[in-house]
Amino acid sequence: MVIDQLANEFRMGMSGEGGEMASKFFFRIRERFDLLNPSKAGGRAILDNDQACDLLAMEYLNSGLVRDKRLGMGVAKTKVKPLLDQCRPVIREKKETDATKWPRSERLEADGALLVRFLAHEGVKP
């Protein structure tokens, strides 16, 4: 499952000194989404998906989660893109059984990222 995989990847980055920085990264996502989202009155998004991914990848690099800065934007994008995908709500259609055909919202919601942060930080406890 994508959420589990993301949580495991971020858990590794949050261990030790990076934990506080990682939390800040996840909470900054909410601020960034407020800037990126179209208005609720039907406006268009300020940035397209690739630009939003670039912005969050740069935020990820600056968060302290990446210990080796030489890895650069390519690695940051591979970490952030699946997280960004989880932050676009999916509208389930009863009649459509194929989940890949369900429409995705243009809005970015921080709930998916905060869930990943919670799972990475707290984990699943028996």
Secondary structure as UniProt FT lines:
FT   HELIX           2..14
FT   TURN            16..17
FT   HELIX           18..36
FT   TURN            40..42
FT   HELIX           49..62
FT   TURN            63..64
FT   HELIX           69..71
FT   HELIX           72..86
FT   TURN            94..95
FT   HELIX           99..101
FT   HELIX           111..122
//
